[in-house]
Amino acid sequence: MGVKKQKRVRKSVRFYTACFGFREPYKILCDGTFVHHLLLHRIPHSQLSSLLGAPTKLFLTRCILAELKSLGESYSSSLHSARHLLTARCDHERRKSAAGCIEDVIGENNSEHFFVATQDADLRMKFREKPGIPLIYGLRNSLFLETPSEYQRQFVKSTEEERLHMNQSEFKMLKKRVASQAETDSSDANEALGNDVVMKRDVTKTRKAKKVLGAVDKVKFKRKQAKGPNPLSCKKKKNSNTPSTAQKPGGEADSNRSKKRSRKRKRHQKARSENPMNNSTVAS
């Protein structure tokens, strides 16, 4: 299956699952012509599941089996393969044609969510004008799923618009809710007004009692008075004209000078007499 065909089939399957509630495994209602086409072109049943991208179940009705029996030996192989399929319930006492039986089983709304697989072009034309009926047909060695018709698309749009608006029953229910809510709101408002009146009376009573007893409603806080300056900042400055150590009498200046003198390195020159070489030269 090509990429374009696969995208188109997935889009149509998504349309039916989202708008009409189709779920996996998908149920396919086949007629005798479709079963005969599968046998004639040797198409396996698994190709239907690969077409829809999900597991499938194939169904037939008793009327379709009876019609295949009546067609003779030329359809004996298709009758044999059809007996291995599941049977959908049809409450027909007398045998109907395959097209009429499928129409009765599908009904108006396709409540069982069947995919209809048929080679009958007239039957497919009828089902295009009904909502929620996907159609499958075979063409040579390949199978095809028809895209949703314009009628089905318009039906989906109209149903979506109806869902946006309220019905009469919903409108009546909304009226009842609004009326009951208004009654509760009015009763709550009356209770709130009564509570406010009672609170005001209590407040006036307490104020009168406080006036009689000489009590005060609000606590009066004392304002902070301005304090004096910091006593440490008010101290007198010390005189900077203090006598220095140089002007002090006596021993402190002299002792400092003597210390400085004693710290100086004393260099002593060596006497010439200590060097014997010098003495020898002198003697000669």
Buried (B, 14 or more C-beta within 10 A) or exposed (E): EEEEEEEBBEEBBEBBBEBBEBEEEBBBBBBBBBBBBBBEEEBEBEBBBEBBBBEBBBBBBBBBBBBBBEEEEEBEEBBEBBEEBEEBEBEBEEBBEBBBBBBBBBEEEBEEBBBBBBBBEEBBEBBBEBBBBBBBBBEEEEBBBBBBBEEBBEBBEEEEEEEEEEEEEEEEEEEEEEEEEEEEEEEEEEEEEEEEEEEEEEEEEEEEEEEEEEEEEEEEEEEEEEEEEEEEEEEEEEEEEEEEEEEEEEEEBEEEEEEEEEEEEEEEEEEEEEEEEEEEEEEE
